[in-house]
Amino acid sequence: MFYASTSLNVDQTQAFLNSQVSSCRSGYTCLKDYAQATPNISADRYCPGGFAASGRDSAAAIIVKAAVGCGISPKVLLVLLQKEQSLVTDTWPTTGQYNAATGFSCPDTAPCDTRYSGFAYQVYYAARQFQVYAQNPTLFNYRAGRVNSILYNPNRACGTKDVFIENQATASLYVYTPYTPNDAALSNLYGTGDGCSAYGNRNFWRLYTDWFGSTISGIDSKDAVSLIYSLYDDILLRTPDEGGVNTWRNYLIGQGWPTVSVANGILYSDEYFLQRIDAAYQEVLGRGPDPIGRADWLNRMRTGTTSVDEIRMTFTRSQEYYDKAGATDDGYVAVLYRTMLGRDAAPGDIAYWVNQIRLQGHGYVANAIWNSFESGTIRLTRIYNQFLDRGIDAGGISSWVPLLTSQGDQAARSAVVSSLEYLLKARDRFPQG
């Protein structure tokens, strides 16, 4: 995973950046909108692909070019940018953040080396440095396959911890950021610990897991079973059978699937599809599905021509739904508000949307209300309540609602149930001894 240099292409990287920030503060350039002229950097044994100059490269292009040139996963570089400077989600980044984007050649006790200042240089040379570590492991203090004594904090009085490093990727991260989180930092994964806490490697692990799913070393057999039980309970609303547990556990532990792949296997199963089809008929049309319609929708979901959420949208554009609303435009808007927003429409809202119906049609109005920020917030809050048993903060809403609009609710469900927070809750809900 760490060295999977083609795990994201430029379009996928750009889509990910777009999903993290809805809009930038006036006068600032967010990472999703950042671009610069880039230099030519000659290939060497650490980065055999080098870096080709361009008159204008987006941040996504720079990340992918560095990843491919140096053989490092673009996901690793995205996490590194967030861990070091919060650039992925920052809505008002400064020039200083871009100049020290990955923290490369920026020691804790001295200013950054100006030779590597600037976003493109920072990304490229950080990627290259990970290959330097990998190709010269004996030159550095922390090595894979042995127990390493690692400081908790730059303050040596805080002490050290003996850590067995399993692989070179982990060793490289410890060389890049030479501190291990203490118990206080680990007990508050999304907050602060104590005066001896350091957060770099903790945050790298947390961010990677939240964004891209757990790695094979991030989940053991007991956690795998806890996760499977939790996914079945939350998504399929039942307890898993023994065969299901064994199958998914083998994928997680035996074959090294990330948790997001297992979560998607359940979210895109026939059982879940049928559950959502039945719910859409009942909640939108007020009746159960007919056998032919049910089979047709299942086939559409299997082939990817529609999603588990688009069925609801399709129903709101149907004649049956319009007739159910009294066969008037006023009634149609009123019922749309109750279906999608869970509230009554104000007279001014009804007047506005009725006029839009006359100008652009019923389908346009249904889509506009569904894709509104209010609707997205409601749907996202339901997802958080269902899977994390909590609401969502304002910052999370501004980051996640654009994902719903661009990729659909299913993408948000997938991201939430493959997050570190969800895994930790699964461990507490379904402990395996």
C-alpha positions in Angstrom: 0.0 0.0 0.0 2.7 2.5 1.0 4.5 2.0 -2.4 1.4 1.6 -4.6 2.3 4.6 -6.8 -0.7 4.1 -9.1 -3.4 3.8 -6.4 -4.9 7.2 -7.5 -4.7 8.9 -10.8 -4.9 12.7 -11.2 -8.7 12.8 -11.6 -9.2 10.6 -8.6 -6.8 12.7 -6.5 -8.5 15.9 -7.6 -11.9 14.4 -6.7 -10.6 13.5 -3.3 -9.3 17.0 -2.7 -12.6 18.5 -3.9 -14.5 16.3 -1.4 -12.5 17.6 1.6 -13.2 21.4 1.1 -16.5 22.9 -0.2 -15.2 26.4 -0.6 -12.1 28.5 0.3 -12.0 31.6 2.4 -11.9 34.8 0.2 -8.4 35.7 -0.7 -6.9 32.3 -0.2 -6.1 29.3 -2.4 -7.1 25.9 -1.1 -5.1 22.8 -2.1 -7.9 21.7 -4.4 -7.5 24.9 -6.4 -3.7 25.3 -6.1 -1.5 25.2 -9.3 2.0 26.3 -10.1 4.7 26.1 -12.8 6.8 23.1 -12.0 10.5 22.4 -12.6 12.2 19.5 -14.3 13.9 17.2 -11.8 16.2 14.6 -13.2 15.6 10.9 -12.5 17.9 9.1 -10.1 18.0 5.6 -8.5 15.5 6.8 -5.8 13.1 8.3 -8.3 13.6 6.6 -11.6 10.7 8.4 -13.2 11.9 11.9 -12.3 9.6 14.9 -12.5 8.7 16.6 -15.8 8.4 20.3 -15.9 5.1 22.0 -16.8 3.9 25.5 -17.2 1.0 24.7 -14.9 0.4 21.7 -12.7 -2.5 21.4 -10.3 -1.7 20.1 -6.8 -3.3 16.8 -7.8 -1.0 16.5 -10.8 2.1 17.4 -8.7 1.1 14.7 -6.1 0.6 12.0 -8.7 3.7 12.9 -10.7 5.8 12.7 -7.6 4.2 9.5 -6.5 4.7 7.8 -9.9 8.2 9.2 -10.3 9.4 8.0 -6.9 7.2 4.9 -6.4 5.3 6.1 -3.4 1.5 6.0 -3.0 -0.3 9.3 -3.6 -2.5 8.4 -0.7 0.6 8.5 1.5 1.5 11.9 0.2 -2.0 13.2 0.7 -1.9 12.1 4.3 1.6 13.5 4.8 0.3 16.9 3.5 -2.5 16.9 6.1 -0.4 15.6 8.9 2.3 18.2 8.4 0.3 21.4 7.4 -3.4 20.4 7.3 -3.3 21.5 3.7 -5.9 19.0 2.4 -8.7 20.5 4.5 -7.5 24.0 5.3 -9.8 26.7 3.8 -7.2 29.5 4.3 -3.7 28.1 3.8 -0.8 30.5 3.9 2.3 30.7 1.7 4.3 29.4 4.6 2.2 26.2 4.7 2.8 25.6 1.0 6.5 26.3 1.3 6.8 23.7 4.0 4.0 21.4 2.8 5.4 18.0 3.7 7.9 19.2 6.4 10.8 17.9 4.3 14.1 19.2 5.5 12.3 21.1 8.2 13.9 19.9 11.5 12.2 20.6 14.8 15.1 22.6 16.1 16.0 24.8 13.0 14.4 26.6 10.1 13.5 24.7 6.9 16.1 24.4 4.2 15.2 27.0 1.6 16.5 24.8 -1.3 13.4 22.7 -0.9 10.9 25.5 -0.4 7.7 25.4 -2.4 4.9 22.9 -2.9 6.3 20.9 -5.8 9.8 20.5 -4.3 8.3 19.6 -0.9 6.1 16.8 -2.3 8.7 15.4 -4.7 11.6 15.3 -2.2 9.4 13.9 0.6 8.4 11.0 -1.8 12.1 10.6 -2.8 13.1 10.6 0.9 10.9 7.6 1.6 12.8 5.7 -1.1 16.1 6.8 0.4 15.0 5.2 3.7 13.8 2.1 2.0 16.9 1.5 -0.1 19.4 2.3 2.7 17.7 0.9 5.8 20.9 0.3 7.8 21.8 4.0 7.6 19.0 5.0 9.8 18.1 4.5 13.5 14.7 2.8 13.1 14.6 -0.5 11.3 12.0 -3.0 10.3 12.0 -6.5 11.9 13.4 -5.6 15.3 12.5 -3.8 18.5 13.4 -0.1 18.4 13.6 2.3 21.3 11.7 5.4 20.2 11.3 8.8 22.0 7.9 9.9 23.0 8.7 13.6 22.5 11.6 15.9 21.6 12.0 16.4 25.3 14.1 13.3 26.2 12.9 13.5 29.8 9.5 12.1 28.6 11.2 8.8 28.0 11.1 6.1 25.3 9.1 3.1 24.3 10.2 -0.2 22.8 8.4 -0.6 19.5 8.6 -3.7 17.2 8.5 -2.3 13.7 7.1 -4.8 11.3 7.8 -3.4 7.9 9.9 -0.8 6.0 6.9 1.5 5.5 6.5 1.9 9.2 10.2 2.3 9.7 10.3 5.1 7.2 7.5 6.9 8.9 9.4 6.7 12.2 12.6 8.0 10.6 10.7 10.9 9.0 8.9 11.7 12.3 11.0 10.1 15.1 8.5 10.0 17.9 5.9 7.5 19.1 2.5 8.4 20.6 2.2 7.8 24.4 -0.9 6.4 26.1 -2.4 9.9 26.6 -2.2 10.6 22.9 -3.7 7.2 21.9 -6.5 7.5 24.4 -7.8 10.7 22.7 -7.2 10.0 19.0 -8.9 13.1 17.8 -7.6 15.4 20.5 -4.6 16.2 22.6 -2.8 14.1 25.2 -0.4 15.5 27.8 2.9 17.4 27.9 4.8 14.4 26.7 2.5 13.5 23.8 3.6 13.7 20.1 1.1 13.3 17.4 2.7 13.0 14.0 2.7 9.2 13.6 -0.6 8.8 15.5 -2.2 11.4 13.1 -0.7 9.7 10.0 -2.2 6.4 11.0 -5.6 7.9 12.0 -5.8 10.0 8.8 -4.9 7.2 6.5 -7.4 4.9 8.1 -10.1 7.4 8.1 -9.6 8.4 4.5 -8.5 5.1 2.8 -9.4 2.3 5.2 -7.3 0.2 7.5 -4.1 -1.5 6.3 -3.5 -5.2 7.0 -1.3 -4.2 10.0 -4.0 -1.9 11.3 -6.4 -4.7 12.2 -6.0 -8.1 13.9 -8.3 -11.1 13.8 -10.3 -10.0 16.9 -10.9 -6.6 15.5 -11.8 -8.1 12.2 -14.6 -10.1 13.8 -15.8 -7.1 15.8 -15.9 -5.1 12.6 -17.9 -7.8 10.7 -20.5 -8.0 13.5 -20.8 -4.3 13.6 -21.2 -4.0 9.8 -23.9 -6.6 9.7 -25.7 -5.1 12.6 -25.7 -1.5 11.2 -26.1 -2.3 7.5 -28.0 -5.5 7.2 -29.7 -5.2 10.6 -28.9 -8.7 11.6 -26.3 -10.9 13.2 -23.8 -12.5 10.8 -23.9 -16.2 10.2 -20.7 -18.2 10.8 -20.0 -18.6 7.1 -20.2 -14.8 6.6 -17.9 -14.1 9.5 -15.3 -16.6 8.2 -15.5 -15.3 4.6 -15.0 -11.7 5.5 -12.4 -12.4 8.1 -10.4 -14.3 5.5 -10.6 -11.3 3.2 -9.4 -9.0 6.0 -6.7 -11.1 7.6 -5.8 -13.8 5.1 -5.8 -11.7 1.9 -5.1 -8.3 3.4 -8.2 -6.4 2.2 -8.6 -2.9 3.6 -11.7 -2.4 5.7 -13.2 -0.2 3.0 -13.3 -3.2 0.6 -15.2 -5.3 3.1 -17.6 -2.5 4.0 -18.3 -2.0 0.3 -18.9 -5.7 -0.2 -21.7 -5.5 2.3 -23.0 -2.1 1.2 -23.2 -3.3 -2.4 -24.7 -6.7 -1.6 -28.1 -7.9 -2.9 -29.3 -8.1 0.7 -28.7 -4.4 1.3 -30.0 -3.4 -2.1 -33.3 -5.2 -1.5 -33.5 -3.7 2.0 -33.2 -0.2 0.5 -35.6 -0.9 -2.4 -38.3 -2.0 0.0 -37.7 1.1 2.2 -37.9 3.5 -0.7 -41.2 2.1 -1.9 -42.6 2.3 1.6 -41.2 5.7 2.6 -41.7 7.6 -0.7 -44.7 5.9 -2.3 -46.3 4.5 0.9 -46.6 0.9 -0.3 -44.6 -2.2 -0.7 -42.9 -3.1 -4.0 -44.4 -5.2 -6.7 -42.3 -8.3 -7.6 -41.5 -7.1 -11.1 -40.5 -3.7 -10.0 -38.4 -5.0 -7.1 -36.5 -7.3 -9.4 -36.0 -4.5 -12.0 -34.5 -2.2 -9.4 -32.3 -4.9 -8.0 -30.9 -5.5 -11.5 -30.2 -1.8 -12.0 -28.3 -1.6 -8.7 -26.3 -4.7 -9.6 -25.2 -3.2 -12.9 -24.5 0.2 -11.4 -27.1 2.0 -13.6 -28.7 3.4 -10.4 -27.8 3.6 -6.7 -29.6 2.7 -3.5 -30.4 6.4 -3.1 -31.3 7.3 -6.7 -34.4 5.1 -6.4 -35.9 7.6 -4.0 -35.2 10.4 -6.4 -36.8 8.5 -9.3 -39.9 7.8 -7.2 -40.3 11.6 -6.4 -40.4 12.3 -10.1 -43.1 9.7 -10.8 -46.7 10.3 -11.7 -47.7 8.1 -8.8 -45.9 10.4 -6.4 -47.4 13.5 -8.0 -50.9 12.0 -7.7 -50.2 11.0 -4.1 -49.5 14.7 -3.5 -52.9 15.7 -4.8 -51.9 16.1 -8.4 -51.2 19.8 -7.9 -47.8 21.6 -8.1 -48.4 23.2 -4.7 -49.1 19.8 -3.1 -46.1 18.3 -4.9 -43.7 20.8 -3.5 -45.2 20.4 0.0 -44.8 16.7 -0.1 -41.2 17.0 -1.5 -40.3 19.1 1.5 -41.7 16.5 3.9 -40.0 13.6 2.1 -36.6 15.2 1.7 -36.3 17.8 4.4 -38.6 16.4 7.0 -40.5 19.7 7.5 -43.3 21.8 6.1 -42.5 24.2 3.3 -43.1 27.9 3.9 -45.6 29.7 1.6 -42.7 31.5 0.0 -40.8 28.3 -0.7 -43.9 26.8 -2.3 -44.4 29.8 -4.5 -40.7 29.8 -5.6 -40.6 26.1 -6.5 -44.0 26.1 -8.2 -42.6 28.8 -10.5 -39.5 26.7 -11.1 -41.7 23.8 -12.0 -43.3 25.9 -14.7 -40.0 27.0 -16.0 -37.9 23.8 -15.7 -40.1 20.9 -14.8 -40.8 18.7 -11.8 -37.6 16.7 -12.2 -35.5 19.8 -11.9 -37.2 20.9 -8.7 -36.9 17.4 -7.1 -33.2 17.3 -8.0 -32.5 20.8 -6.7 -34.1 20.1 -3.3 -32.4 16.8 -3.0 -29.0 18.3 -3.8 -29.5 21.3 -1.5 -27.1 21.9 1.4 -30.0 21.4 3.8 -30.9 18.0 2.4 -27.3 16.9 2.3 -26.9 17.9 6.0 -29.9 16.0 7.0 -28.8 12.8 5.1 -25.3 13.1 6.4 -26.5 13.5 10.0 -28.6 10.4 9.6 -25.5 8.5 8.4 -23.5 9.7 11.4 -26.3 8.8 13.8 -26.7 5.4 12.3 -23.1 4.4 12.2 -21.3 6.5 14.8 -24.1 7.2 17.2 -23.4 10.9 17.2 -24.0 14.1 15.3 -21.6 15.8 13.0 -19.8 19.1 13.7 -20.1 22.1 11.3 -16.7 21.6 9.9 -17.5 18.0 9.1 -20.7 19.1 7.3 -18.9 21.6 5.1 -16.4 18.9 4.1 -18.8 16.0 3.7 -21.8 17.5 2.0 -20.0 18.1 -1.3 -19.0 14.4 -1.3 -22.7 13.5 -1.1 -23.4 15.8 -4.0 -20.6 14.6 -6.2 -20.4 10.9 -5.3 -23.7 10.1 -3.6 -24.7 9.0 -0.1 -23.2 5.5 -0.6 -19.7 7.0 -0.8 -20.3 8.8 2.6 -21.6 5.5 4.1 -18.5 3.7 2.8 -16.1 6.3 4.2 -17.8 6.4 7.6 -17.9 2.6 8.2 -14.3 2.2 7.0 -13.0 5.0 9.4 -10.9 4.4 12.4 -13.6 5.8 14.7 -16.1 3.2 13.4 -13.5 0.4 13.9 -12.9 1.5 17.5 -16.7 1.6 18.2 -17.0 -1.9 16.7 -14.4 -3.1 19.1 -16.3 -1.7 22.1 -19.7 -2.9 20.9 -18.7 -6.5 19.9 -15.6 -7.4 22.0 -14.0 -10.7 21.2 -12.2 -11.4 24.5 
